[in-house]
Amino acid sequence: MKIKAEQLNAHLQKQLMPIYVVSGDEPLLAQESVDAVRAAAQQQGFTERELFYFEGNPQHFDWNPVINEANSLSLFADKKVLEIRIASGKPGDKGSKALIEICSNLNPDNLLLIILPKLEKGVQNSKWLKTLESLGVHIQVWPVTGAQLPRWIQQRLQANGIEANNEAVQILADRVEGNLLAAVQEIEKLKLLALDGVVDANLMSSVVADSARYNLFEFIDRMLMGDAQAAARSLRGLQNEGTDAVPLLWAITRELRLLVVASEKVSQGSHTDAALKSAGVWDKRIPLLRNALRRLSPAYLRMLLHQAGAIDRGIKGQRKAQVWDEMTTLVLSLAGSATLQPNNIKILLEN
């Protein structure tokens, strides 16, 4: 069966399954899930731990030690956790067969704990993973989005006996955006400094460091959602972290091209979702781009695409340009802040 990371503790209080799979790219939440399984297993007498780490080409993995360990009987009746970490998320043909073989004859003295990164769709539908899920638990760890972060922080603060108002929580969310480990570290610091267990905006501002970790994909999503302030903040954060302008502009331009194609189809009478799908937009991303299409006209989108081309020429040195300033203007315009207009884009591009 599949469960979310936040459901794991409640599950472990009721039962301990023979197999646990933890997958996802959020390091803090994945590690906490792994730690929770280990702790529950130890309480049930699984005092030994054997670690197998696989990286590189899956076809070169040697699974014989895993199979031998899974089938061996302990002379001292000690139960053990067999922890298997697969860096690529793909065990290969040999690994798939090995895992299915282990599942066909589970040793009650072993608990299988498998740690994987975020899984591709093909892996999610694989026979070996379905077999593991049928006999155990798959904990899928999802990143905490910007919109979810304040609530997540509030829950963490309350769990640590700290009371904070919404303004204080938002300050912490802004400063650790995308970096959950930094958030946890700041909460530990607050436990020492908030003597009465209460944190207001002033204390939060003076204590918490700016530890935001900005993500290109979240930046694009915020821009498409129309959150101009958050998109501009993410762009500035990516710039400060040393991100090159080229991949950022490529990502923005890609979305612009999709929107231009879809907007033209909509203007010709197509349904918005059908137009987006025809333009090559994934189903999961259709709501984001649908929102952008409602906000931006076909002519305005073409103008923004023209501006993206001008920025590209600026990056390549083919025109004088303040690249990051122009990119900020482009992002704000795409997010719904009417910064670029036909009457001023000519002035901007005249050089």
C-alpha positions in Angstrom: 0.0 0.0 0.0 1.0 3.6 -0.4 0.9 6.2 2.3 2.1 9.8 2.7 5.0 10.7 5.0 2.7 12.4 7.5 0.7 9.2 7.9 3.7 7.1 8.7 3.9 7.6 12.5 0.2 6.7 13.0 0.7 3.6 10.8 3.8 2.4 12.8 1.9 2.7 16.1 -0.5 0.1 14.8 1.7 -2.4 13.0 5.1 -3.1 11.5 5.1 -4.5 8.0 7.9 -6.7 6.6 8.7 -4.2 3.8 9.0 -0.4 3.6 9.9 1.6 0.5 10.7 5.3 0.9 10.9 7.4 -2.3 11.2 11.1 -3.0 13.7 13.9 -3.4 13.0 15.9 -0.3 16.1 14.9 1.9 14.7 15.9 5.3 11.3 14.2 5.0 12.8 11.1 3.4 15.4 10.7 6.2 12.8 11.3 8.9 10.7 8.5 7.3 13.6 6.2 7.3 14.5 7.0 10.9 10.9 6.4 12.0 10.9 2.9 10.4 14.3 2.1 11.9 13.1 3.2 15.4 9.9 1.2 15.1 11.8 -1.9 13.9 14.3 -1.6 16.8 11.4 -1.6 19.3 10.2 -4.8 17.7 13.6 -6.5 18.2 15.3 -5.7 14.8 18.6 -4.8 16.4 20.9 -5.5 13.5 21.3 -3.6 10.3 22.9 -4.5 6.9 23.3 -1.7 4.4 23.5 -2.3 0.6 24.2 0.8 -1.5 23.9 0.7 -5.3 24.9 3.5 -7.7 26.0 3.7 -11.3 24.8 1.3 -14.0 22.1 -1.0 -12.6 23.2 -3.8 -14.9 26.5 -3.9 -13.1 24.9 -4.4 -9.6 25.7 -7.6 -7.7 22.6 -8.7 -5.9 23.9 -12.0 -4.7 25.0 -10.6 -1.2 21.5 -9.2 -0.8 19.8 -12.5 -1.7 22.2 -14.4 0.6 21.6 -12.1 3.5 17.9 -12.3 3.0 17.9 -16.1 3.0 20.4 -16.6 5.9 19.2 -17.6 9.3 20.8 -15.9 12.4 22.5 -18.3 14.8 21.6 -16.0 17.7 18.0 -15.3 16.6 18.7 -11.6 16.1 16.3 -9.8 13.8 17.8 -7.4 11.2 16.9 -4.6 8.9 18.1 -5.0 5.3 18.5 -1.5 4.1 18.9 -1.1 0.3 19.7 2.3 -1.2 19.4 2.6 -5.0 20.7 6.0 -6.1 19.1 5.8 -9.6 15.8 4.4 -8.4 16.2 1.5 -10.9 17.5 -1.8 -9.7 18.0 -3.2 -13.3 16.9 -6.6 -14.5 18.9 -8.6 -12.0 17.8 -6.4 -9.1 14.1 -6.6 -10.2 14.3 -10.4 -10.2 16.2 -10.4 -6.9 13.6 -8.3 -5.1 10.7 -10.4 -6.5 12.6 -13.5 -5.4 13.1 -12.1 -1.9 9.4 -11.2 -1.7 8.4 -14.7 -2.7 10.0 -16.2 0.5 10.1 -13.4 3.1 12.2 -14.2 6.1 10.3 -13.2 9.3 13.6 -12.3 11.0 14.3 -9.6 8.3 12.7 -6.2 7.6 13.3 -4.9 4.1 13.9 -1.1 4.0 14.4 0.3 0.4 15.3 4.0 -0.1 14.8 5.5 -3.6 14.8 8.9 -5.2 11.7 10.4 -6.8 10.4 7.6 -9.2 9.7 8.0 -12.9 6.2 6.8 -14.0 7.7 3.7 -15.6 9.3 2.6 -12.3 6.0 3.3 -10.4 4.3 0.8 -12.7 7.1 -1.8 -12.6 6.4 -5.3 -11.4 9.0 -5.3 -8.7 7.7 -2.1 -7.1 4.1 -3.4 -7.3 5.2 -6.6 -5.6 6.9 -4.7 -2.8 3.8 -2.5 -2.3 1.5 -5.5 -2.2 3.4 -7.0 0.8 4.5 -3.8 2.5 4.3 0.0 2.6 5.5 2.6 0.1 6.0 6.0 1.7 6.0 8.6 -1.0 7.7 11.8 0.1 6.6 15.0 -1.8 8.3 18.4 -1.6 6.5 21.0 0.5 5.4 23.7 -1.9 5.6 27.4 -1.2 1.8 27.6 -0.5 2.1 24.6 1.9 5.2 25.8 3.7 3.6 28.2 6.3 1.2 25.5 7.5 4.1 23.0 7.6 6.2 25.4 9.7 3.3 26.1 12.0 2.8 22.4 12.7 6.5 22.0 13.4 6.6 24.9 15.7 3.5 23.6 17.6 5.1 20.1 17.8 8.1 21.8 19.5 6.0 23.7 22.0 6.4 27.1 20.2 3.5 29.5 19.7 4.0 31.9 16.7 1.5 34.2 15.0 0.9 34.2 11.3 3.3 37.1 10.6 6.2 35.4 12.4 5.5 32.1 10.5 5.5 33.9 7.2 8.9 35.5 8.0 10.4 32.1 8.6 8.7 30.7 5.5 10.2 33.5 3.4 13.7 33.1 4.7 13.9 29.3 4.5 11.8 28.9 1.4 12.5 25.5 -0.3 15.0 24.5 2.5 13.2 22.3 5.1 16.4 21.4 6.8 17.2 25.1 7.4 13.6 25.5 8.8 14.1 22.7 11.3 17.5 24.1 12.4 15.9 27.5 12.9 13.1 26.0 15.0 15.7 24.3 17.2 17.3 27.7 17.7 14.0 29.2 18.6 13.4 26.5 21.2 16.4 27.9 23.1 15.7 31.6 22.5 11.9 31.7 23.1 12.0 31.3 26.8 8.2 31.6 27.2 7.5 29.5 24.1 6.1 32.5 22.2 7.7 34.0 19.1 6.5 37.2 17.5 7.5 38.8 14.2 10.3 40.9 15.9 12.0 37.9 17.5 11.6 35.9 14.3 13.2 38.6 12.2 16.1 39.1 14.5 16.9 35.4 15.0 16.2 33.6 11.7 18.9 33.7 9.0 18.0 34.0 5.3 18.5 30.3 4.2 16.2 30.2 1.2 17.0 27.6 -1.5 15.3 28.6 -4.7 14.1 26.1 -7.3 13.8 26.7 -11.0 10.7 24.7 -11.4 8.9 26.3 -8.5 9.9 29.7 -9.9 8.3 28.8 -13.2 5.1 27.6 -11.4 4.8 30.8 -9.4 5.1 32.9 -12.5 2.4 30.9 -14.3 0.2 31.1 -11.2 0.3 34.8 -11.4 2.1 35.3 -8.1 4.3 38.2 -9.3 5.8 39.0 -5.9 6.9 35.4 -5.3 8.1 34.9 -8.8 10.3 38.0 -8.6 11.6 37.0 -5.3 12.5 33.5 -6.6 14.2 35.1 -9.7 16.3 37.3 -7.4 17.2 34.3 -5.2 18.3 32.3 -8.2 20.4 35.2 -9.4 22.0 35.6 -6.0 22.8 31.8 -5.8 24.8 32.2 -9.1 22.3 30.6 -11.5 23.2 31.3 -15.1 20.7 33.4 -17.0 20.6 31.0 -20.0 18.7 28.1 -18.4 16.3 30.5 -16.7 15.5 32.2 -20.0 15.2 28.9 -21.7 12.6 27.7 -19.2 10.6 30.9 -19.4 10.7 30.9 -23.2 9.6 27.3 -23.3 6.4 28.1 -21.4 5.9 31.2 -23.5 6.0 29.2 -26.7 3.5 26.7 -25.4 1.2 29.6 -24.3 1.5 31.3 -27.7 0.6 28.1 -29.6 -2.3 27.3 -27.2 -3.7 30.9 -27.2 -3.9 30.9 -31.0 -5.8 27.6 -31.0 -8.2 29.0 -28.3 -8.7 32.2 -30.4 -9.7 29.9 -33.3 -12.4 28.2 -31.2 -10.6 25.3 -29.4 -11.4 24.5 -25.8 -8.6 25.8 -23.5 -7.6 22.3 -22.1 -7.7 20.7 -25.6 -5.5 23.5 -27.0 -3.0 23.1 -24.2 -2.9 19.3 -24.6 -2.4 19.8 -28.4 0.4 22.1 -27.7 2.2 19.4 -25.7 1.4 20.4 -22.1 1.3 17.6 -19.6 -2.0 16.9 -17.9 -0.6 17.8 -14.5 0.5 21.3 -15.7 -2.7 22.2 -17.6 -4.3 24.1 -14.6 -1.2 26.3 -14.3 -1.1 27.3 -18.0 -4.9 27.5 -18.2 -4.6 30.2 -15.5 -2.0 32.1 -17.5 -4.1 31.9 -20.7 -7.0 33.5 -18.9 -4.7 36.3 -17.8 -2.8 37.0 -21.0 -4.0 37.7 -24.5 -2.5 36.1 -27.6 -1.0 39.5 -28.8 0.5 40.1 -25.3 2.1 36.7 -25.2 3.6 37.2 -28.7 5.0 40.5 -27.4 6.5 38.8 -24.4 8.1 36.1 -26.6 9.6 39.0 -28.7 11.1 40.4 -25.5 12.5 37.0 -24.5 14.3 36.9 -27.9 15.7 40.4 -27.2 17.0 39.2 -23.8 18.6 36.2 -25.5 20.4 38.5 -27.9 21.6 40.6 -24.9 23.0 37.5 -23.2 24.9 36.7 -26.4 26.3 40.2 -26.6 24.4 41.1 -29.7 22.7 44.1 -28.1 23.4 46.2 -25.0 21.1 45.0 -22.2 20.7 44.9 -18.5 19.8 41.2 -18.7 18.6 40.6 -15.2 16.5 43.8 -15.1 14.9 42.9 -18.4 14.3 39.3 -17.2 12.6 40.7 -14.1 10.4 42.8 -16.2 9.5 39.8 -18.4 8.7 37.7 -15.3 6.5 40.3 -13.8 4.6 40.8 -17.1 4.1 37.0 -17.5 2.9 36.8 -13.9 0.2 39.4 -14.6 1.9 42.7 -13.6 1.4 44.8 -16.7 5.0 46.1 -16.9 5.5 45.6 -20.6 3.3 47.4 -23.0 3.6 47.9 -26.8 4.3 51.6 -26.4 7.3 51.1 -24.1 8.8 47.8 -25.3 10.1 49.7 -28.4 12.0 52.1 -26.1 13.4 49.1 -24.1 14.6 47.4 -27.3 15.7 50.5 -29.3 19.4 49.8 -28.6 
